[in-house]
Amino acid sequence: MPSRNRKKRCKQRAEYLQKREDILSQENKAKARERYKADPEKKKASVRDTYNANAVSKRAAKRQRYQEDVEENRAAKRQRYQEGVEENRAAKRQRYQEGVEENRAAKRQRYQEGVEENRAAKRQRYQEGVEENRAAKRQRYQEGVEENRAAKRQRY
């Protein structure tokens, strides 16, 4: 994009040319009127001068329309750029938010799996302890029974 100074110079130059053409147009019209008043025979020259003055005015109007179109196009371009920037920011924010939510869901899932694994391991250890205790109790009972039988045999 052109720098501000360049834009400013272009604008000043356009204003200067516009003023110059306006002045020239007025001077040409005034000269033509004077010539026509002084010598009606020079009407052709006056017509030509009027034509030239009109041509100058047309060029000025054309330049003015062109300048307005340029400014309008710049404004539209700036607007489209701004809308694109805002769309990109919104899309980026959306992707970020989706990523955050995915990460939270994954973290929650891993936590839940860890909780379930821990419960299963705890249940497994508890069950193994219960079975060990039953086996030990059965073993002590069996030993007591055998001791009692041996003692009974001993007494007889």
Secondary structure by P-SEA (a helix, b strand, c coil): cccaaaaaaaaaaaaaaaaaaaaaaaaaaaaaaaaaaacccaaaaaaaaaaaaaaaaaaaaaaaaaaaaaaaaaaaaaaaaaaaaaaaaaaaaaaaaaaaaaaaaaaaaaaaaaaaaaaaaaaaaaaaaaaaaaaaaaaaaaaaaaaaaaaaaaac
